[in-house]
C-alpha cells in the first residue's frame, strides 16, 4: 500500500472515465491535493470555516460525480461480467474471472438423511460441527458446533503440527457426542471448507497455492490439504472420511439450495467477495473427461479480480476489506485539500486501514439529530474532535457515496450471473434465487437495501418478479456438511 504524503493522496474511491482512442477506460488516479493554510486566509473565524467548508464541498462534489453508477454503466458491467464468465469457461487463464471447477456435481436436495460433519478453516479460528439430517420432512433435525482458536505458534510451524491440532480437536468433538456410531462400520463423512487458495483436481483434493491471513507454514505449500488432514485424522484414530473440499461461496450455494431448489448462485459479500453458481457441464469447453451424470457442475468464479473498461478491480470496490480504507483516503484528501481537519494531528488519518468498514457503517446509519455517533467515531478512531454538524454531514455523505457505489456494482455482478444463465429478462423465466452471505451484506443495512433495489432496477419490473435475494447464514459451516451428505448418496 502506498504511503500518503502531505501533498498527494490516492482517492481509490473515485474512478474517472477517460476517453482514449474512442474507448472508455478507468484508472485509479493520484490526485494532486492543494494544501490550504487556514491561517493564511484573511477572514474572520466564521468566514474561515465557511471558506473551508466550500472547498471541502468541492471535494465531495468531485467524489459524487466520479463515483456515479448510472444504470447504463451498470448494465455494461453486467454484460462484461457475463462475457468474462464465458471466456473463463473456454480455457484456463482465458479470463480474469477464473471460473474454477469445484468438482461438485451433486448438490443437496433436502432428502438427505444421517449424521454428517463439517470443518471450516479460514482464519485464526476454525469451527467443527455436526448436523443430523432427517430427510425431506424434517431437514436438519439438530446441529451442534464448536469454535476453536489456533495457537499462534501453529500458524507458522509445520503442516503436521497444524493439521494434527485440528484433527485432535475434531476427535474431541466427535467423542463428546453420544449416538454417533455409523451403521455397518461406515465411516463418518466430513465436508472441509478451506478458505485459502488451492488448485483443485477433484471434489476431495486440492493443493495449497499459498497461505494468507497470517499463516506461513512453508512445508504445506504445494501439498494436498485433504491428504494432510486425512493423515492427521488417522494418527488420531479418527474414523472419518473427507468427502468434499469447498470454499465459502460453494458452501453458501449448498446450504441455500438444501432448503430451496430454485437457488442458482451463492455469493459472498464480507471481508472479501466471491460467487459460485450451477453451470451445465456441457457448457464448459475446458472440461476434460466424461461429463458428470448429473449434467451439472458448480463453478467457483473467483470474481474478485474482475475488471472491465468501466471500472477497476471489482473486489476493491465492493468488499468490506476496502470500503473503510476508501473512506479514510477521501477524508485525508478532504483534509489536505480544504484544511477542514488542519487543527488536529493527521497521523491516524494517514494510517492505512485504520478506518474499517464497521466504523463507516455505524456513521452511515447514524440517525441522531446532531450525528452524535459520527462525532464519536471520528474522535475515537481518527482523533478528530470538535467537528461541526456540517462537517459530520459531509462525512455521512462520503460514506453513502462509497457504500452506494459498492452495492450497485455488487448488484451488477449478480446481474451478470443471471445474464450468463439467460435469466435476466422476460416474463417466462423460471424462479431464480440468489443466496448471499457475509458480514457486509448481513450487517450493513444500507448496502443490502441498495443492492436489492439496484438489482430490481437492472432487471426491470417483469424480470425482477422471478428473481429473489435471500440471506444465507453460515454457508461455510453447514454447507460443507451438506455437500458431504450429497457426495455420499
N, C-alpha and C positions, 0 to 999 in steps of 0.2 A: 504494500500500500504506500502511495506517495505521501511524503510529508508535506504539510500545507504551510507555506511561508506566509509572512505578513502581507506580501504583495500579490499573491496569486493563490486561488483555491479552485479545486476542480468540482464543478457543480454536476455531480453524477446524476442528480435527479432530473436534470434538464437535457433534452436532446433537441437538436435543431435539424431541420430538414434542409439540406443544401442541394442545389441543382448543379450537377456536374455531368456534362455530356448528355444533357436532357434526361438524366436519371436522378431518382431520389437517393440520397444517402444519409446515413445518420451516424454521428460521431459523438464521442464524449469529449467535449471541448473545454480546454482550460480557459477560464475567464480571467482576464486581467482586471483586478479589482482596484478601484480608485479609493485610496485611503483618505478618509475625511477627518481632519483635525477639528474637533468640536470647538476648541478654544480659539481657533483662528477665525471663526465666523463672528462678525461684528453685529451680533443681535442680542436682544435680551434673553434671559433664561428660557422664557416661554417661546420666544422666536427661534432659539436654537433647537429646542425639541421639535417644533413644528417643521423646521427645515430638515432635521434628521429623519423625521417620520415620512416626509415627502420623498426623500432619497431612498428610504427603506421600501416604500410602496413601489418605487420603480423596479427594485429587485424582485419583489413579489409579482408584479405585473409581468416581468420578463419570464419568471418561472411559470406563471399561469399559462402564458402563451406557448412556451416551449414544451410544456407537459400536456398540452391539449390532446385528447384522443377522440376525435370525431368518429362517427360510425363508419365513414368511408375508409379511414385509416385502419380501423379495427378489422373491417372485412378483408382488407388487403393482407393484414397479419394472419387472419384465419386461413385465407387461401394459401399463403406462403407456408404455414404450418402443415396444411394438408399435402402440399407439394413436397415438402421435405420428408414427410412421413412416407410417401410413395417412393422417393429416392432412397431412403434408408432401408426399405424392404427389398429394393432391387439388388443391392450388393453391399457387402461390408465396407464401411468407410465412404459410402455414397452420399452421406448427408451428415450435417452437424447434429441432427436428431438421430441418435444411434440405432433406435429400433431393434433392441436386443431380443433374441428369442429367450423366453423364460423356460421353455420346455414343459410348461404346464399346459396340458391339452385337455385336462378334465377339471372342471371347477365344481364345487359343492352344489348339490341340487336341493338340499333340505331334507333329503330322505336318508341321510347317513345315520348310522347307529353305532354306539360303542363309546369307548373311552380313548381320547387322543390327547397328545401333549404338544405344547408349543414352547419354543425358546426364542427370545427376542434380544439380540445383542446389537446395540447401535451406539453405545456411548460408555460413560464411566459406570453405569449401572446396567444390569441385564435382568430380564424377567423370565421366570419359568411359570407355566400354567398348565392346567388340565381342563378339558371340557368333556362332559358326558352328554352325548348326543342321543336323542330319543326318537329319531325318525320324523316323518312328515307331520305328525300330530303334536309332538312335544318339542321339536327342535332342540335347543340347549336346555337340558334338564337342570344342570348346575355347572358352575365353573369356579375354579379357585386359582389364585395366582400369588406369587411372591416376588418381590423386587430385592435384588442383592447388589451391594456396592462392590466394585472390583478394587482390591487394594492397589494403590498407586504403583508399587514396585512391580506388579504383574503386567502393567501396561507397557513396560519396557524390558521385560525379562525374556523368557523363551516361550515358544509356541506350546510346548508340552506343559509348562507351568500354568499358562493361562487356561488352556482347554482342560487341564486336569482339575483346576479350581472350579471351572464351570460344571464339569461332569460331577464333581463331588457334591456341589450344591444341588444339582438336579437329582442326584441319587438320594440326598436327604429329603428333598421334597416328595419324591415318589414313595420313599419308605414310610413317611409320616401319614400317608393317606391309606385308609383302610379300603378293602374290597377292590384292589386294583389288579388282581390276578387275571391274566388273559386266558381265554378258553383254548384248549388243545395246544398249550405251550406256545401260542402265538406271541411274537414279540410286540412290545409296546411301540406304537408309531409316533414319531416326533416330526413336527414341522419346524424348520430353522429359519428365522428371519435374521439376516446378516446384512446390516446397513453400511457396508464398505464396498469399494469397487472390486468386483470379481469378474473373471472370464468364465462363463458358464458353458458346459458342454452337455449336460443332461439335467434332468429335473432334480437330481440329488447329488450334484457335484459342481464344484466351481473353484478355480484357483484365484488366490488373492493377488490383486494387481498392486495395491498399495494400501497402507493404513492412513487414516485421517483421525481427527478428534483426539489428539494427544497420545495415540498409540504409536509405538515404534518398536515392534517385535520383528527384527530383521529376518530371522530364520523361518517365519511364516509366509513371507512374500514369495509367490510362485508356487506355494503348496495348496493342495486341495483342502479347504477348510472343513468340509464334511468328513473327509478321511481323518483329519486331525481330531475332530470331535468324536468320531466313531471309535478311534483308538483309545481315547481318554475314557470313554464310557465302558469299554471292555475292561480296562485296567481297574475301574471302579466296581466291576461286577454288575454293571447295569445292563439288563437285557432289553435294550431299546434300539430301534432302527430309525435312522434319519430318512424319512420318506420324501422330503422336499426341501430345497434351498430356495428362498424367495427374498424379495425386498419389501419395503413397507407399502409401495404402490400396488404391487401384486396382492399383498395381504389385504389391503383395503378393498380391492375388487372382489376377492374371495369372500371376505366377511360380509360384504353387502349383498352379493348375489345369492348367498345362502338363504337370505330372507326374501329376496325379490329377484325373480328370474329375468326381469327386464333391465337389470343393471348392465351397462355396456362398457363402463370405464371406471377406474379408481384413480383419484387424483389426490396429490399431497400439496397442500399449501401450509407449510410450517416454517421451520428454520431454513429448509430448502424446499424445492418443488420438483415434482416428477409426476408421471402419469403412466398407467398401464391400461390396456384395453384388449378386447377379444377380436382377433382377426381371423378370417377364413384362411386356412393353411394353404389352399391353392392360390391365394393372392399374395404369396410371399415368394418371389422369384429366387431369393438367395437360399431358400430352404433346400437342404440336400438330404437325400434318403427318402424312405417311404413316408407318405403323409399319415398323420395320426388317424386312428379310427374315428375319433370324434369329429374330425374335419376342422377343428378349431386350434388356435394357438394364442396364448396370452403373450402380448408384446410389451416388454418393458421399454418405454420410449426413451427415457433419459433425455428429456426435452430441455433441461436447464441451459444447455449450450446453444439452443436455437437462437438465431437472429435472422432478420431479413433486411432488405434495403430500407425498411421503415422503422427499425428500432435496433438498439444494441442487444447485448446478451440478455436473454429472457430472464434467467434466474436472478440477475442483479436488479431487475426492475420489479419483480413480483414476489420475492420470498422474504420471510421475516428476518433473515440474517442481515439484510442490507437496508431495509426501509428506515430504521433508526439512524443508520450511518448517512443515508442520503439527506435526511432532515438536518443532521448535525452539520453537514457540509454547506447546506443552504444557509443555516443560521450563522455559520462562520463568514460566509460571503456577505451576508446581511450586515454583520458587524464591521467587516473590513471596508465595505463599500459605503455604508451610510454612517458608521460611527455610533450606531444605536446602543451598542454594549461597550463602548470605549472606556467607560469609567471603571470597568471590572477587569480582573486578570483573566485573559482568554485561554489559559493553559488547559483547562478542562474541555473547553470548546474546540481546542486544537488537537485533542487526543482522539485518534481514530477509534471508532466503535465504542466510544464512551456512552453515547446515547443509543439506547436499544429500542427495539420495536414496541415492547410493552410500555415503555415510557411515552412514546408518541401516541399510542392507543389511549392511554389514560388522559393525555392532554386533549386529544381529538374528541373524546367523549365527555369532556367537562361541560356540564350544563349549569354550573353555578353562575349567578348573575355577574359576579366580578371575576370569573375564571380563576377561582382560588386554587384549583388543582394545577392549572398551568403554572401559576406563580410558584407553587410548592415544588413542582418538578424542575423548573428552571433553577431554583435556588439549591435544591438538594443534589441534583445531578450535575449541573453545569456551573454552580456557584454564581448564577446571575440573579441578582436580587433587586428589589425596588423598581420593578418594571411597571410601566403604565398599562392601563386597560387596553389602549390602542395597540401597544406592542404585543400584549398577550393575544389579542385578536389576530394579529398578523401570524403569530406562531401557530395558532389553531388553523388558520387558512393554509399555511405551508404544510402542515400535517395532512390536511384534507386533500390538497393537490397531489401530494406524493402517494397517499393511500388510494385515492380515487383512480389515479393512473394505473397503479398496480392492479387493482381489482378489475378495471376494464380490460387491461392486457391479459389478465388471467382468464377472463370470460372469452376473449378472442382465441386463446389456446384451446379451450374446451370446444368452441365453435369449430375450430379446425379439425378436431377429432370427429365431431358429428358430420362435418363435410366429407371427410375421408370415408366414413361409413355410409354416406348417402342418406343421412338422417337429418339434414339441416333445412329441409323445405318440403312443402306440400302437405296436404291435409290427410293423406293416406299413410303417412309414416307410422311405423309401429311405435309403441311407447318406449322411450329411452330414458334411463335413469343414470345420472352421473353421481357417483358416491365420492364425497370429499372428506378427507381427514387432515389433521394438522392444526397446531395451535393458532396459527394466523387466522385460518378460516373459523375455528371454533370460538376464539376469544375476542377477535377484532370485529365487533358487530357491524360497524360501518363498512368495512372491507367486504364482509359477507353479503350484506344487503346490496351493495353496489355491484358486486359480481353477479348476483342473481338477476338484478334488474337489467344489467347490460347484456347478459345472455339472451334475455327475452327481447331486447331491442334489436340484437343482431339477427335472431332467428325470425322475427316477425310474429305477428299476433297468431296466425294459424299454426305455424310450425311449432311455436313455443308451447302450444297446448299439449303436445305429445312428449315434451321434454320436462323432466323433473330433476332438481338438485337435492340431494339428501346428505346430511351429515352422517358419516360412518365412523363411529368411535372405535378406537382400539383395533384397527385393521392389522397392525403389525404384530399383535399378540394372538388374538383369537383366529385371525385369518390364516396364520401358519398352521395351527392345529386343524382347521377346517380343510386346508389343502392336503395335509397328511391323511385326513379321512377320505378325501376324494381320490387320492392316489392308491388307497388300499382297497378300493372297490374291485 
